[in-house]
Amino acid sequence: MNVEEFRAGLRDWLAEHDLSPGPGGSFQAEVAQLARVRRALFDAGWMRYGWPAEVGGLGGPAVLRAVLGEEVTSRELADPGIYSMVEVLAPTMIAHARPELAADMVPRLLDGTEQWCQGFSEPGSGSDLASLSTRAVRRGDDWVITGQKVWTSLAQFAARCVLLTRTGPGHDGITAFFADMDTPGITVRPLRAMHGRDEFCEVFFDDVVVPGDRMLGNPGDGWRVAMDLLPYERSTCFWHRIAHLYTRLDRLATEASAGDDGALGAAYLALHTIRCRSHATQRRLAEGAPLGPETSVDKVLLATAEQKLYDTARDLLPGVIELDDTSWRTEYLYSRAATIYGGTGEIQRNIIARRLLGLGKE
C-alpha cells in the first residue's frame, strides 16, 4: 500500500469510527485514551502497517507510521508525546532483542495492551548519558541491577522498561536490558512538573534481578543501543508533534486579534522550517537509510519552533497564560522543556558542530 492509498483509507476509517477522548482530562485518562486508540487501530490493521511481519506487522514502508501518527495527533485523539513512544521503543526491540522476545513483546506495545518506558537519564547524568552509574552485576545466568533513573516518562503505567546500566568502564561498559517493571526491588515515584502533570518519574532499582536473556544485544552494547534509539526520538515522533503544533497555530490564528499577521507569520515560518526538515528525515526513513547525528538538527529546529509558537500565543493572547486556567497555560509551560528533554539544545549543537561539521572539541 502506498502513502496516498494508506492516508485515504485511514481517513475514511477514522470518519466512520469515533475515537474522540471522553470526559476526564487527567493524565491517567490520557494514558487510558492512548491504549484505547492503539487497540482500535491495531485491530483494524492501521497500527500494524510499517512494521515487519515478525512482530505482528503488515509490512510496508516506515513512513506509513508517520502518516498514521499525523492523522491521530492532528485530530487530537491522543497526546503526541506519549503516542510517539512506540516509535522509539519498538524499533529498539526489533533491532536489538532476541527475535523471539521481540516477536512476543512488540505486539503488546502496538496494540495498547502495555505501556513501556525508557530508563536512560539519571540524577547525575541527564544529557551526559555516558556518565550513567546504575550498575548491573552478573549473578549466574541473571544480572542484579542497582541504581536510580529520573525523568522516566510513563514509568508509573509501564509494564516494561528499556534500561541502560553500567557493567564496566567507559562507553563499552554500558549494557541494555528489557526489564519487567513489576520485578521486586523496583520503586516508582511520579514527579509533578510545573505544567501540572505527573508525566515523569524517578525509578529506583534495589537489587533487581533481570534474566540474562532480557539483555538487548551483548554486554557492552548499550551505547550502540542508545545511539540507535535516540535518532528515532527525532524522526517519526517529530512528524507527529509537528502535526499537533500546526493545530495549535490554527487555533491561535482564530483567537488572536486582527492585525497580528506578522507574529503569526513568524511562528508559521518556524513550523514550516521544521516540517520541511522532518520531511527529509521521513524520506530517509522510507528509503531504509540509517538515521544518525543529523537528526540533532531536527531537534534544534523543533524546540525553536515550539517555543516560538507558544511565545507568540503569550504575546497575542494577553493574560491567557498568566491569568487563565486554560490549555494554553499548560502547553506553554510544557514548551519551556522543549530545549531540555531528549538532549539539551547545547548538547545538540555540540553534536552538530563535532559530528556533522567536524569543528572539533573547541
N, C-alpha and C positions, 0 to 999 in steps of 0.2 A: 504494500500500500504506500503510495507516495504522499507527500505532505498535504497537497491540496485535497486529495480524497479523504485523508485522515481528518483534516480540520472540518471539512464539510459534514462528514458523517458524525463527528463528535458534537458539532454544534446542533445538528438535528436531534441527536440523542439527549443532549442537555436541555433542549427546548421541551422535550417530552417528559423529562424526569426532574422533579423538583428536589434539589439537594440544598436548598437555602438553609442557613442556620436557623435554629429555633430560638426561642427566648432564653436569656441567660446572661451572656456577656462575661462570665468569669473565665479565667484561664483554663480551668478544668473543663468547662463547656466547650472551649475552643479545641482542646485536645480530643474530646469525645466527638466533636464535629469532624475533625480530621480523620479519625478512624472510620466514621460513617461514610465520608466521601471516598476514601480509599477502597472500602469494601464494595461500594456500589460500582465504582469504576473498574475494579478488578473483576467482579462478577460479570460485568458487561463486556470485558475484554480490553477496554481502553487502557487500563493501567498496566497491561501486560505487553503492549507494543513497545518496541525499542529495547527489550530485554531478551537475553538468549533463552532458548528453549530449555536449557539445562537447569534453569532456576524458575521454571514455570512461565517464561515469557513467550511471546508470539513472534519474536524476531523483528526485523525492520531496523531502520537507522535510528540512532540515539536521538536525533533531532525531533522525532515524534514525541519524546518525553518532554521536550521543551515546549512544544505546541500544546500538549495536554496541560502542563502547569500554567501556561499563559492563559488558557481558557478558564481554568479553575480560579486562578487568583484575580483575573480581571472581573470575574463575576462575584468576587468576594465570598466564594464557597468555603475557603479555608485560608488561614493566615499563611502568607507566602514563606515566612521564615521557618515555621515548623513543618509545613508541607514539603519543603525542599530538602529536608534532612535525608529523605530516602535517596536523593541524588548524590549524597556524599557517602553514605554508609553502604548502600547496596553494591556500587562498583568496587568498593574496597574488599568486600567479602568475595565477590566474584573473582577478583584478581589475586587474592592472597590466601583465602581459606582453602582447606581441603575441599575438593569438588563435592563430596558427599555432604559436608557440613553446609556449604553454600546452597546446595540443592534443597536441603531441609529447612534452612533458616530464612533465606531471602524471600520466599513467597509469604512468610508470616509478616514481613515488613511491608511488602507491596499491597497485601490485601487488608491491612489495617488491624490484623489480629494483635500485633505487637508494636510498641514504640521502642526505639533504641536510642542510645546516647553515645557521646564521643568523649572519652576521658583522656584529654590531652593536657590542657593547661593546669598549672599548679600555682600555689600562692607565690612561690619564688621564681616561677618560670612560665610567664604568660607568652609574650611574643618571642622570648628566648627559649624556644621549645627544647633545644638540645641540652639545656641545663636541668631537665627534669630529674627528680630524685626518688620517685616512687619505685620501690625495689621489688624485684621478683627473684626468688631463690629456689633452685631446683630441690625437690624432695622426692626421690624415686621417679615415678612417671608423672608426678604433678609439679606445680610451681606454687609457692607461697608468696603472696603479694601484700606489701605493707606500704602505706603512704597516704597521700591526700591529693585529690583533684578539686578544681574550682571552676566556676563559670560553665558548669556542665549542663547544657540545655536539656530539659525534659527528664532529668535523671529520676525525679520522683514518680514518673509514669513509665519508666523504661523497664523492659524485661531483660535487655542485653546491653552490653557496653563494649565498644571498640576501644581498647585500653592500651596506652603506651607505658612501659615500665623500663627500669634500668636493670640490666643484667651484667653490665661491665662498664668500663670507662669509655668516654668519647661517643661519637656518633655510632660506631659499630657495637656499642654496648647497650643499644636501645632495642627492646623486643616488644612486639604487639601481641595482644591476646583478645579473645572474644569471650567476655565473662558474663555469666548469668547474674543478674542484679539481686536475686533472692538468695545468693550464696551467704552462709553465715560469715559475719565479720564485716559486711558492708553496711554503712550507715549513710543515709542521705538527708541533708538539711537544706531545704529551699532557701533562697536568698531573695528578699524583696528588693526589686530595682526601683529607681526613682519614678519610673512611669507606672508603677503600681502593680506590676505582675511578678509572679514568682517563676519566671521562665528559667532562671539559672539556679544551680545548686552547688553546694560543696559536698564532696563524696569522700568518705573515709574508708580505707581498707586496712583492717586489722587481722593479719594472719589469714588472709582469704586464700583458700585452696582452689586453684584452677587446673583442670586436667591438661596434660601436655598436648592432647590432640586439639585443644582450643587455641593453640598458638597460630598466629597468622604469619605464614612463611616459616622461616627458621630463626634460631636465636641470633640476634644482631640485625635482623631485617626490619626492625621497627622504624628506623629513619626513612628507609625506602618506602615503607607503607605510608608514612606521614607525607612524604613528598609526592606520592601518587594521589593521596586523598585530597590534599589542600587545593590543587587546581580545580577539582570537581566542585569545591565550595564556590568557585568563581566562574563556573560555566553555565550549565543549565539552571542552577539555583538563581543566578543573577538575572537570567531571562525572565524567570517568574517574578522576581522582585521589581524589575523594571516595569512589567505589565501592571503590577499593583500601583506603582508610583504614578503611572500615567492616569489611572483612575482618580488619584488624589489631585493631580494637576487639573483634570477636567472639573472636579468638584470645586477647586479653588477658583477657577475661571468663572464658575457660576455664582459663587458667593462674593467675589471681590467687586469693588465699585468700578464704575465706568472710568476709563482713563488710566487704568493700571496695566495697559498692554505692554509697556516696556519691561516692567518687572516680571510679568508672566512670560514674556518672550525670552528673557534671560534664563528663567527656570526651564522653559521648554528646550532651549538650546543645550543646556547641561544634560537633560534627559535624552535628547536626541543623540548627543555625542556618545553617551554610554551605550545606547541601544545599537548604534552603528558598530561600535567596538565589539559589543557582545554578539552581534550578528556574525561577525567574522569568526569569533570563537565557536559559535554554533556550527558554522560551516566546517571548521577544522574537526570538530567532534563528529559531524556527519560523515566526513571523509575517512574517519578512523585514525586521524593524526594524533599523536600524543600531545597532551597539554602540559605545559611547564611554567617556567617563571614569567612568561609573557602575560599570564593571567593576573599578575600583580598590577598591570596597567588597568585591567578591568576593575580591580578592587579600588584603586585610587579614584577612578572616574565615577564609579557608583557612589562611593562615600561622598564625593564632592557634590554630585547631583542630588543625592538625598538630602543633605544638609542645606543645599541651596534652595530646594523646593520648600522645606519647612521654615527656613528663614524668611522666604518670600511670603508664606502664609502668615507668619508672625507680623510682618510689616503691613500686609494688605488687609488683615482682619484684626484691627486694633483691639486689644483686650481679650480676644478669644482664648489665647493660650494662657495669658496671665490670670484671667479672672473667671473664665467659664470652665465648667467641668464637661468638656466635650472630647470627642476622639481626636480633635486637632491637638489638644494638650498632650494626650497620651502619646500620640505619634511623634509630635515634636520632641518630647523628652527622649523617646527611644532613638530618634535620629542622631542625638548627641553621641551615641555609642558607635555610629557608623564608621568613624575613623579609628575605632579601637578593636571591636570584635573581628575575629578572623585574621588577626595580624594588624598591628597599628599602621597608620599612614606612614610613619617614619620607617618602619621595617619594610614596608612595600617599596618605598622609594629607594631604600638601600639595595633591595633585590634588583630593582630596575637598573640602578646605577652599576652594580657589580656584575650581575649575571647577564644583563642584556646589552649594556653599553660598554662593559669592560673598563670601568673607571677605577677599579681597584678599591682598596680599603679606605683610602683617604678621600 
